[in-house]
């Protein structure tokens, strides 16, 4: 009996090696994706080829939002402006399309950190301002 048979009697060594190589491949892919976005400025966000804005839609420049639904609509508009499908946006920020859809539908159950990551991917700054104070 081999050493792997002693340590993992029900698992063949080829299965273990396959799992290790799969995990390494995923990690390398994540590192390469991170390198692609390092040093990216608002001006050089990659543009997709899929979607564009409808004729009645105007590009997102500045918008004040008061709830998650408005924030979701603004992020969806920006995604479409960049030409991304939800699938492409999900791959770029390493989230599922369900999470992207939840953000864009204004679901309040999505973690704020994930929403901020998605906004950053789309080059949308979230600015906080106090209401009622004179400038």
Protein Blocks (a to p, Z undefined) as FASTA:
>chain_A
ZZklmmmmmbcfklmmmmmmmmmmmmmmmmmmmmmmgoiafklgccdfkbccdfklccdf
bdcdfbfklmmmmmmmmmmmnopafklmmmmnopafklmmmmmnopakbcfklmmmmmmm
nopacddddehiaZZ
